[in-house]
Amino acid sequence: MRIVIAGGHGKIALHLEQLLAERGDRPVGLIRRAEHAEDLRARGAEPVLCDLESTDPATLAAELAGADAVVFAAGAGPGSGAARKDTVDRGAAVLLADAAELAGVGRYVMVSSMGADAAAPDGDDPVFGAYLRAKGAADDDLRARPGLAWTVLRPGRLTNDPPTGRVRLAEHTGWGSVPRADVAAVLAALLTDPAPAVGRTLELVSGDRAVAEAVADLVSP
């Protein structure tokens, strides 16, 4: 499969690209900086320069031609303000969905966040509140697109710990953490066998089920 990943130099994306390449898929990573290209090639991915904050749906759709699926794993990142949370975490996700529809790519997997909500309050951290609202609004937009076979994946607190290969994946898991490498493994599994997860919003934390078993355990709503 040819799988295009927005945010191709992100930590989850780099794990995912390597997993996909190792099993014989053709991962393509969208990146903003040319100096990141070699990191993707080292993991078996094709780098494509594309600034999701400045391109348009038609231009992006041309890069998606022939893809079997897209994954949104981009983010404004730490240190960014509320404005970029909206333009990247919401706006770029919506752009990717627009482009996927134009290109005829039916499968879209969103890497969201536990607690994402378009009406999330600011709480003690206005920027984090803006992040949750942006992610929630992007999720809402995707879920309103009947032409896409979508899945929204909402991990708990992300860590850089080594993968355990054991997770809890369900519509409601309770709060917890999960290594980024395990998130990537779940994404790869959802791209292999999408049927149980299409049209669903799923939470993900570390648990006691092997990744393949956790995906197989999903029961159609």
PyRosetta script that sets phi, psi and omega in degrees:
from pyrosetta import init, pose_from_sequence

init()
pose = pose_from_sequence("MRIVIAGGHGKIALHLEQLLAERGDRPVGLIRRAEHAEDLRARGAEPVLCDLESTDPATLAAELAGADAVVFAAGAGPGSGAARKDTVDRGAAVLLADAAELAGVGRYVMVSSMGADAAAPDGDDPVFGAYLRAKGAADDDLRARPGLAWTVLRPGRLTNDPPTGRVRLAEHTGWGSVPRADVAAVLAALLTDPAPAVGRTLELVSGDRAVAEAVADLVSP")
pose.set_psi(1, 144.9)
pose.set_omega(1, 172.0)
pose.set_phi(2, -96.3)
pose.set_psi(2, 117.1)
pose.set_omega(2, -174.4)
pose.set_phi(3, -122.9)
pose.set_psi(3, 121.4)
pose.set_omega(3, -177.9)
pose.set_phi(4, -99.9)
pose.set_psi(4, 128.2)
pose.set_omega(4, -174.5)
pose.set_phi(5, -116.3)
pose.set_psi(5, 116.4)
pose.set_omega(5, 174.1)
pose.set_phi(6, -79.4)
pose.set_psi(6, 135.8)
pose.set_omega(6, -172.6)
pose.set_phi(7, 80.9)
pose.set_psi(7, 43.5)
pose.set_omega(7, -168.6)
pose.set_phi(8, -66.3)
pose.set_psi(8, -14.4)
pose.set_omega(8, 178.7)
pose.set_phi(9, -103.5)
pose.set_psi(9, 5.5)
pose.set_omega(9, 176.9)
pose.set_phi(10, -69.9)
pose.set_psi(10, 164.3)
pose.set_omega(10, -174.6)
pose.set_phi(11, -65.2)
pose.set_psi(11, -43.2)
pose.set_omega(11, 177.3)
pose.set_phi(12, -65.5)
pose.set_psi(12, -43.6)
pose.set_omega(12, -177.6)
pose.set_phi(13, -60.6)
pose.set_psi(13, -42.1)
pose.set_omega(13, -179.3)
pose.set_phi(14, -63.5)
pose.set_psi(14, -40.7)
pose.set_omega(14, 174.6)
pose.set_phi(15, -61.3)
pose.set_psi(15, -46.0)
pose.set_omega(15, -177.0)
pose.set_phi(16, -63.9)
pose.set_psi(16, -43.2)
pose.set_omega(16, -179.2)
pose.set_phi(17, -59.3)
pose.set_psi(17, -42.2)
pose.set_omega(17, 179.9)
pose.set_phi(18, -65.7)
pose.set_psi(18, -42.7)
pose.set_omega(18, 178.4)
pose.set_phi(19, -60.6)
pose.set_psi(19, -44.7)
pose.set_omega(19, -178.7)
pose.set_phi(20, -65.1)
pose.set_psi(20, -44.0)
pose.set_omega(20, -179.2)
pose.set_phi(21, -64.5)
pose.set_psi(21, -39.5)
pose.set_omega(21, -178.5)
pose.set_phi(22, -64.6)
pose.set_psi(22, -28.1)
pose.set_omega(22, -179.9)
pose.set_phi(23, -95.1)
pose.set_psi(23, 3.3)
pose.set_omega(23, 173.4)
pose.set_phi(24, 101.0)
pose.set_psi(24, 4.5)
pose.set_omega(24, 174.5)
pose.set_phi(25, -79.9)
pose.set_psi(25, 173.4)
pose.set_omega(25, -179.5)
pose.set_phi(26, -117.6)
pose.set_psi(26, 86.7)
pose.set_omega(26, 179.1)
pose.set_phi(27, -76.0)
pose.set_psi(27, 140.5)
pose.set_omega(27, 176.3)
pose.set_phi(28, -124.6)
pose.set_psi(28, 125.9)
pose.set_omega(28, -179.0)
pose.set_phi(29, -109.6)
pose.set_psi(29, 125.6)
pose.set_omega(29, 175.4)
pose.set_phi(30, -84.8)
pose.set_psi(30, 124.0)
pose.set_omega(30, -176.5)
pose.set_phi(31, -131.0)
pose.set_psi(31, 154.3)
pose.set_omega(31, 178.4)
pose.set_phi(32, -92.9)
pose.set_psi(32, -24.0)
pose.set_omega(32, -172.3)
pose.set_phi(33, -118.1)
pose.set_psi(33, 127.4)
pose.set_omega(33, -177.5)
pose.set_phi(34, -62.1)
pose.set_psi(34, -30.0)
pose.set_omega(34, -177.8)
pose.set_phi(35, -68.7)
pose.set_psi(35, -10.6)
pose.set_omega(35, 177.4)
pose.set_phi(36, -86.8)
pose.set_psi(36, -8.4)
pose.set_omega(36, -172.4)
pose.set_phi(37, -60.2)
pose.set_psi(37, -40.8)
pose.set_omega(37, -176.9)
pose.set_phi(38, -65.8)
pose.set_psi(38, -32.1)
pose.set_omega(38, 177.1)
pose.set_phi(39, -62.4)
pose.set_psi(39, -37.8)
pose.set_omega(39, 178.3)
pose.set_phi(40, -71.1)
pose.set_psi(40, -44.0)
pose.set_omega(40, -179.7)
pose.set_phi(41, -60.9)
pose.set_psi(41, -35.4)
pose.set_omega(41, 179.8)
pose.set_phi(42, -64.5)
pose.set_psi(42, -21.2)
pose.set_omega(42, 179.0)
pose.set_phi(43, -101.9)
pose.set_psi(43, 6.6)
pose.set_omega(43, 176.3)
pose.set_phi(44, 87.9)
pose.set_psi(44, 14.2)
pose.set_omega(44, -178.1)
pose.set_phi(45, -104.0)
pose.set_psi(45, 151.8)
pose.set_omega(45, 174.5)
pose.set_phi(46, -89.0)
pose.set_psi(46, 119.7)
pose.set_omega(46, 178.0)
pose.set_phi(47, -84.4)
pose.set_psi(47, 139.8)
pose.set_omega(47, 176.2)
pose.set_phi(48, -131.2)
pose.set_psi(48, 121.8)
pose.set_omega(48, 178.1)
pose.set_phi(49, -72.0)
pose.set_psi(49, 123.3)
pose.set_omega(49, -179.5)
pose.set_phi(50, -162.3)
pose.set_psi(50, 117.8)
pose.set_omega(50, 177.7)
pose.set_phi(51, -91.4)
pose.set_psi(51, 107.6)
pose.set_omega(51, -175.7)
pose.set_phi(52, -69.7)
pose.set_psi(52, -11.0)
pose.set_omega(52, 177.4)
pose.set_phi(53, -90.2)
pose.set_psi(53, -7.5)
pose.set_omega(53, -176.8)
pose.set_phi(54, -129.7)
pose.set_psi(54, -10.3)
pose.set_omega(54, -179.0)
pose.set_phi(55, -85.1)
pose.set_psi(55, -179.9)
pose.set_omega(55, -179.8)
pose.set_phi(56, -126.8)
pose.set_psi(56, 164.4)
pose.set_omega(56, -175.7)
pose.set_phi(57, -57.4)
pose.set_psi(57, -40.8)
pose.set_omega(57, -177.4)
pose.set_phi(58, -66.2)
pose.set_psi(58, -42.0)
pose.set_omega(58, 178.6)
pose.set_phi(59, -64.4)
pose.set_psi(59, -43.9)
pose.set_omega(59, 179.0)
pose.set_phi(60, -66.7)
pose.set_psi(60, -37.5)
pose.set_omega(60, 179.4)
pose.set_phi(61, -58.4)
pose.set_psi(61, -34.9)
pose.set_omega(61, 178.6)
pose.set_phi(62, -62.6)
pose.set_psi(62, -33.7)
pose.set_omega(62, 178.1)
pose.set_phi(63, -74.3)
pose.set_psi(63, -22.4)
pose.set_omega(63, -178.4)
pose.set_phi(64, -90.0)
pose.set_psi(64, -5.6)
pose.set_omega(64, -176.9)
pose.set_phi(65, -54.8)
pose.set_psi(65, 129.1)
pose.set_omega(65, 178.7)
pose.set_phi(66, 83.7)
pose.set_psi(66, 0.7)
pose.set_omega(66, 179.8)
pose.set_phi(67, -77.2)
pose.set_psi(67, 147.4)
pose.set_omega(67, 175.4)
pose.set_phi(68, -90.9)
pose.set_psi(68, -22.9)
pose.set_omega(68, -178.2)
pose.set_phi(69, -161.7)
pose.set_psi(69, 157.8)
pose.set_omega(69, 171.2)
pose.set_phi(70, -125.1)
pose.set_psi(70, 149.9)
pose.set_omega(70, 176.8)
pose.set_phi(71, -127.3)
pose.set_psi(71, 128.5)
pose.set_omega(71, 175.6)
pose.set_phi(72, -97.1)
pose.set_psi(72, 108.0)
pose.set_omega(72, 179.0)
pose.set_phi(73, -126.7)
pose.set_psi(73, 21.8)
pose.set_omega(73, -179.3)
pose.set_phi(74, -85.5)
pose.set_psi(74, 162.7)
pose.set_omega(74, 176.5)
pose.set_phi(75, -167.1)
pose.set_psi(75, 153.1)
pose.set_omega(75, 179.6)
pose.set_phi(76, -65.8)
pose.set_psi(76, -28.3)
pose.set_omega(76, 173.9)
pose.set_phi(77, 86.4)
pose.set_psi(77, 167.2)
pose.set_omega(77, -179.6)
pose.set_phi(78, -64.1)
pose.set_psi(78, 145.3)
pose.set_omega(78, 179.8)
pose.set_phi(79, 89.3)
pose.set_psi(79, -10.8)
pose.set_omega(79, 178.3)
pose.set_phi(80, -84.1)
pose.set_psi(80, 155.2)
pose.set_omega(80, -179.3)
pose.set_phi(81, -92.1)
pose.set_psi(81, -177.3)
pose.set_omega(81, -176.3)
pose.set_phi(82, -61.5)
pose.set_psi(82, -35.4)
pose.set_omega(82, -177.1)
pose.set_phi(83, -62.0)
pose.set_psi(83, -42.9)
pose.set_omega(83, -179.6)
pose.set_phi(84, -74.5)
pose.set_psi(84, -25.9)
pose.set_omega(84, 173.2)
pose.set_phi(85, -58.5)
pose.set_psi(85, -38.9)
pose.set_omega(85, -179.4)
pose.set_phi(86, -73.8)
pose.set_psi(86, -44.6)
pose.set_omega(86, -175.0)
pose.set_phi(87, -71.5)
pose.set_psi(87, -29.7)
pose.set_omega(87, -179.1)
pose.set_phi(88, -98.6)
pose.set_psi(88, -60.5)
pose.set_omega(88, -172.5)
pose.set_phi(89, -66.5)
pose.set_psi(89, -27.3)
pose.set_omega(89, 173.6)
pose.set_phi(90, -104.2)
pose.set_psi(90, -59.7)
pose.set_omega(90, -171.5)
pose.set_phi(91, -59.8)
pose.set_psi(91, -43.4)
pose.set_omega(91, -178.9)
pose.set_phi(92, -69.3)
pose.set_psi(92, -33.5)
pose.set_omega(92, 178.0)
pose.set_phi(93, -66.3)
pose.set_psi(93, -41.0)
pose.set_omega(93, 177.4)
pose.set_phi(94, -66.0)
pose.set_psi(94, -42.1)
pose.set_omega(94, 177.2)
pose.set_phi(95, -57.7)
pose.set_psi(95, -44.5)
pose.set_omega(95, -179.9)
pose.set_phi(96, -62.9)
pose.set_psi(96, -37.8)
pose.set_omega(96, 177.3)
pose.set_phi(97, -66.3)
pose.set_psi(97, -41.9)
pose.set_omega(97, 176.9)
pose.set_phi(98, -59.2)
pose.set_psi(98, -46.0)
pose.set_omega(98, -178.3)
pose.set_phi(99, -66.6)
pose.set_psi(99, -39.1)
pose.set_omega(99, 179.1)
pose.set_phi(100, -61.4)
pose.set_psi(100, -42.3)
pose.set_omega(100, 178.6)
pose.set_phi(101, -64.2)
pose.set_psi(101, -42.2)
pose.set_omega(101, 179.1)
pose.set_phi(102, -63.3)
pose.set_psi(102, -37.8)
pose.set_omega(102, -176.4)
pose.set_phi(103, -84.9)
pose.set_psi(103, -6.2)
pose.set_omega(103, -179.3)
pose.set_phi(104, 75.3)
pose.set_psi(104, 26.5)
pose.set_omega(104, 176.2)
pose.set_phi(105, -89.2)
pose.set_psi(105, 116.7)
pose.set_omega(105, -172.2)
pose.set_phi(106, -84.9)
pose.set_psi(106, -24.8)
pose.set_omega(106, -171.9)
pose.set_phi(107, -102.1)
pose.set_psi(107, 128.2)
pose.set_omega(107, -179.3)
pose.set_phi(108, -136.3)
pose.set_psi(108, 122.0)
pose.set_omega(108, 175.7)
pose.set_phi(109, -114.2)
pose.set_psi(109, 124.0)
pose.set_omega(109, -178.6)
pose.set_phi(110, -102.2)
pose.set_psi(110, 126.6)
pose.set_omega(110, 170.0)
pose.set_phi(111, -90.8)
pose.set_psi(111, 106.3)
pose.set_omega(111, -176.3)
pose.set_phi(112, -105.9)
pose.set_psi(112, -143.3)
pose.set_omega(112, -179.2)
pose.set_phi(113, -151.5)
pose.set_psi(113, 140.2)
pose.set_omega(113, 172.8)
pose.set_phi(114, -59.0)
pose.set_psi(114, 133.6)
pose.set_omega(114, -178.4)
pose.set_phi(115, 90.6)
pose.set_psi(115, -1.7)
pose.set_omega(115, 179.0)
pose.set_phi(116, -61.8)
pose.set_psi(116, 134.1)
pose.set_omega(116, -177.1)
pose.set_phi(117, -161.9)
pose.set_psi(117, 127.1)
pose.set_omega(117, -178.9)
pose.set_phi(118, -61.7)
pose.set_psi(118, -16.3)
pose.set_omega(118, 179.0)
pose.set_phi(119, -112.0)
pose.set_psi(119, 21.2)
pose.set_omega(119, -177.1)
pose.set_phi(120, -60.7)
pose.set_psi(120, 137.1)
pose.set_omega(120, 178.1)
pose.set_phi(121, -76.1)
pose.set_psi(121, 163.3)
pose.set_omega(121, 177.9)
pose.set_phi(122, -69.7)
pose.set_psi(122, -36.4)
pose.set_omega(122, -176.4)
pose.set_phi(123, 61.1)
pose.set_psi(123, -140.3)
pose.set_omega(123, -179.4)
pose.set_phi(124, -85.7)
pose.set_psi(124, -7.9)
pose.set_omega(124, -175.2)
pose.set_phi(125, -135.3)
pose.set_psi(125, 95.7)
pose.set_omega(125, -177.1)
pose.set_phi(126, -59.2)
pose.set_psi(126, -33.3)
pose.set_omega(126, -179.1)
pose.set_phi(127, -70.5)
pose.set_psi(127, -40.4)
pose.set_omega(127, 177.0)
pose.set_phi(128, -66.7)
pose.set_psi(128, -36.5)
pose.set_omega(128, 174.4)
pose.set_phi(129, -61.0)
pose.set_psi(129, -41.4)
pose.set_omega(129, 177.6)
pose.set_phi(130, -64.2)
pose.set_psi(130, -36.8)
pose.set_omega(130, 177.5)
pose.set_phi(131, -62.8)
pose.set_psi(131, -48.0)
pose.set_omega(131, -179.9)
pose.set_phi(132, -63.7)
pose.set_psi(132, -37.6)
pose.set_omega(132, 178.1)
pose.set_phi(133, -66.8)
pose.set_psi(133, -41.4)
pose.set_omega(133, 179.8)
pose.set_phi(134, -63.8)
pose.set_psi(134, -45.2)
pose.set_omega(134, 178.6)
pose.set_phi(135, -64.4)
pose.set_psi(135, -40.8)
pose.set_omega(135, 179.0)
pose.set_phi(136, -64.2)
pose.set_psi(136, -40.7)
pose.set_omega(136, 178.9)
pose.set_phi(137, -66.5)
pose.set_psi(137, -37.9)
pose.set_omega(137, 176.7)
pose.set_phi(138, -64.3)
pose.set_psi(138, -42.2)
pose.set_omega(138, 177.5)
pose.set_phi(139, -61.0)
pose.set_psi(139, -44.6)
pose.set_omega(139, -179.8)
pose.set_phi(140, -60.4)
pose.set_psi(140, -42.3)
pose.set_omega(140, 179.4)
pose.set_phi(141, -61.6)
pose.set_psi(141, -45.0)
pose.set_omega(141, -178.5)
pose.set_phi(142, -64.4)
pose.set_psi(142, -42.2)
pose.set_omega(142, -177.2)
pose.set_phi(143, -68.0)
pose.set_psi(143, -15.6)
pose.set_omega(143, 179.1)
pose.set_phi(144, -92.6)
pose.set_psi(144, 9.9)
pose.set_omega(144, -177.7)
pose.set_phi(145, -108.7)
pose.set_psi(145, 94.8)
pose.set_omega(145, -177.7)
pose.set_phi(146, -67.3)
pose.set_psi(146, -17.5)
pose.set_omega(146, -179.1)
pose.set_phi(147, -79.6)
pose.set_psi(147, -7.1)
pose.set_omega(147, -179.4)
pose.set_phi(148, -111.3)
pose.set_psi(148, 137.0)
pose.set_omega(148, 173.3)
pose.set_phi(149, -85.7)
pose.set_psi(149, 87.2)
pose.set_omega(149, -169.4)
pose.set_phi(150, -98.9)
pose.set_psi(150, 154.3)
pose.set_omega(150, 167.9)
pose.set_phi(151, -139.0)
pose.set_psi(151, 132.2)
pose.set_omega(151, 174.1)
pose.set_phi(152, -105.0)
pose.set_psi(152, 119.7)
pose.set_omega(152, 178.8)
pose.set_phi(153, -107.6)
pose.set_psi(153, 122.6)
pose.set_omega(153, -176.2)
pose.set_phi(154, -115.9)
pose.set_psi(154, 91.7)
pose.set_omega(154, 177.8)
pose.set_phi(155, -70.8)
pose.set_psi(155, 157.5)
pose.set_omega(155, 169.9)
pose.set_phi(156, -77.5)
pose.set_psi(156, -153.8)
pose.set_omega(156, -178.1)
pose.set_phi(157, -63.5)
pose.set_psi(157, 125.5)
pose.set_omega(157, -175.3)
pose.set_phi(158, -84.4)
pose.set_psi(158, 137.9)
pose.set_omega(158, 176.3)
pose.set_phi(159, -127.3)
pose.set_psi(159, 165.1)
pose.set_omega(159, 175.4)
pose.set_phi(160, -101.1)
pose.set_psi(160, 19.5)
pose.set_omega(160, 177.7)
pose.set_phi(161, -63.6)
pose.set_psi(161, 157.4)
pose.set_omega(161, 175.4)
pose.set_phi(162, -60.1)
pose.set_psi(162, 150.5)
pose.set_omega(162, -179.8)
pose.set_phi(163, -64.6)
pose.set_psi(163, 144.9)
pose.set_omega(163, 175.0)
pose.set_phi(164, -101.3)
pose.set_psi(164, -23.6)
pose.set_omega(164, -176.3)
pose.set_phi(165, 74.8)
pose.set_psi(165, 8.3)
pose.set_omega(165, -177.2)
pose.set_phi(166, -131.3)
pose.set_psi(166, 128.4)
pose.set_omega(166, -170.7)
pose.set_phi(167, -141.4)
pose.set_psi(167, 170.8)
pose.set_omega(167, 166.6)
pose.set_phi(168, -120.6)
pose.set_psi(168, 122.5)
pose.set_omega(168, -176.2)
pose.set_phi(169, -128.9)
pose.set_psi(169, 116.3)
pose.set_omega(169, -177.0)
pose.set_phi(170, -164.0)
pose.set_psi(170, 171.2)
pose.set_omega(170, 177.8)
pose.set_phi(171, -64.9)
pose.set_psi(171, -31.5)
pose.set_omega(171, 175.3)
pose.set_phi(172, -140.3)
pose.set_psi(172, 118.5)
pose.set_omega(172, -177.4)
pose.set_phi(173, -109.7)
pose.set_psi(173, -18.6)
pose.set_omega(173, -166.0)
pose.set_phi(174, 84.3)
pose.set_psi(174, 162.4)
pose.set_omega(174, -176.3)
pose.set_phi(175, -69.3)
pose.set_psi(175, 150.4)
pose.set_omega(175, 178.4)
pose.set_phi(176, 177.0)
pose.set_psi(176, -177.2)
pose.set_omega(176, 179.0)
pose.set_phi(177, -117.7)
pose.set_psi(177, 168.9)
pose.set_omega(177, 180.0)
pose.set_phi(178, -160.1)
pose.set_psi(178, 135.6)
pose.set_omega(178, 175.8)
pose.set_phi(179, -64.9)
pose.set_psi(179, 143.9)
pose.set_omega(179, 178.6)
pose.set_phi(180, -58.8)
pose.set_psi(180, -35.0)
pose.set_omega(180, 179.7)
pose.set_phi(181, -63.9)
pose.set_psi(181, -34.2)
pose.set_omega(181, 176.9)
pose.set_phi(182, -72.8)
pose.set_psi(182, -33.4)
pose.set_omega(182, 174.0)
pose.set_phi(183, -60.1)
pose.set_psi(183, -45.0)
pose.set_omega(183, 179.4)
pose.set_phi(184, -61.1)
pose.set_psi(184, -39.8)
pose.set_omega(184, 179.8)
pose.set_phi(185, -64.8)
pose.set_psi(185, -38.0)
pose.set_omega(185, 177.0)
pose.set_phi(186, -67.3)
pose.set_psi(186, -42.2)
pose.set_omega(186, 176.8)
pose.set_phi(187, -57.7)
pose.set_psi(187, -45.3)
pose.set_omega(187, 179.7)
pose.set_phi(188, -60.7)
pose.set_psi(188, -40.3)
pose.set_omega(188, 179.4)
pose.set_phi(189, -67.5)
pose.set_psi(189, -38.9)
pose.set_omega(189, 179.4)
pose.set_phi(190, -68.2)
pose.set_psi(190, -27.9)
pose.set_omega(190, 176.7)
pose.set_phi(191, -77.7)
pose.set_psi(191, -27.5)
pose.set_omega(191, 178.2)
pose.set_phi(192, -72.7)
pose.set_psi(192, -47.0)
pose.set_omega(192, -177.1)
pose.set_phi(193, -130.2)
pose.set_psi(193, 81.3)
pose.set_omega(193, -173.0)
pose.set_phi(194, -74.1)
pose.set_psi(194, -21.7)
pose.set_omega(194, -168.1)
pose.set_phi(195, -51.5)
pose.set_psi(195, -46.6)
pose.set_omega(195, -176.9)
pose.set_phi(196, -66.1)
pose.set_psi(196, -19.4)
pose.set_omega(196, -173.2)
pose.set_phi(197, -108.8)
pose.set_psi(197, -5.3)
pose.set_omega(197, -177.6)
pose.set_phi(198, -66.0)
pose.set_psi(198, 133.6)
pose.set_omega(198, 178.8)
pose.set_phi(199, 74.1)
pose.set_psi(199, 24.3)
pose.set_omega(199, -176.7)
pose.set_phi(200, -130.5)
pose.set_psi(200, 148.8)
pose.set_omega(200, 172.6)
pose.set_phi(201, -107.1)
pose.set_psi(201, 119.9)
pose.set_omega(201, -171.7)
pose.set_phi(202, -123.5)
pose.set_psi(202, 137.9)
pose.set_omega(202, 173.9)
pose.set_phi(203, -95.0)
pose.set_psi(203, 154.5)
pose.set_omega(203, -174.8)
pose.set_phi(204, -142.5)
pose.set_psi(204, 126.1)
pose.set_omega(204, 172.4)
pose.set_phi(205, -140.4)
pose.set_psi(205, 171.0)
pose.set_omega(205, 173.9)
pose.set_phi(206, -64.2)
pose.set_psi(206, 147.5)
pose.set_omega(206, -176.9)
pose.set_phi(207, -158.4)
pose.set_psi(207, -150.5)
pose.set_omega(207, -174.9)
pose.set_phi(208, -118.7)
pose.set_psi(208, 7.8)
pose.set_omega(208, -179.5)
pose.set_phi(209, -107.3)
pose.set_psi(209, 136.1)
pose.set_omega(209, 172.9)
pose.set_phi(210, -59.7)
pose.set_psi(210, 149.3)
pose.set_omega(210, -174.5)
pose.set_phi(211, -53.6)
pose.set_psi(211, -50.5)
pose.set_omega(211, -178.3)
pose.set_phi(212, -60.0)
pose.set_psi(212, -38.8)
pose.set_omega(212, 179.1)
pose.set_phi(213, -68.4)
pose.set_psi(213, -39.6)
pose.set_omega(213, -179.7)
pose.set_phi(214, -62.0)
pose.set_psi(214, -39.9)
pose.set_omega(214, 178.2)
pose.set_phi(215, -70.6)
pose.set_psi(215, -42.4)
pose.set_omega(215, 179.4)
pose.set_phi(216, -64.8)
pose.set_psi(216, -27.7)
pose.set_omega(216, -179.2)
pose.set_phi(217, -74.0)
pose.set_psi(217, -14.9)
pose.set_omega(217, -179.9)
pose.set_phi(218, -61.1)
pose.set_psi(218, 131.2)
pose.set_omega(218, -179.7)
pose.set_phi(219, -111.2)
pose.set_psi(219, 133.0)
pose.set_omega(219, -179.9)
pose.set_phi(220, -56.6)
pose.set_psi(220, 134.7)
pose.set_omega(220, -179.0)
pose.set_phi(221, -66.7)
pose.dump_pdb("model.pdb")
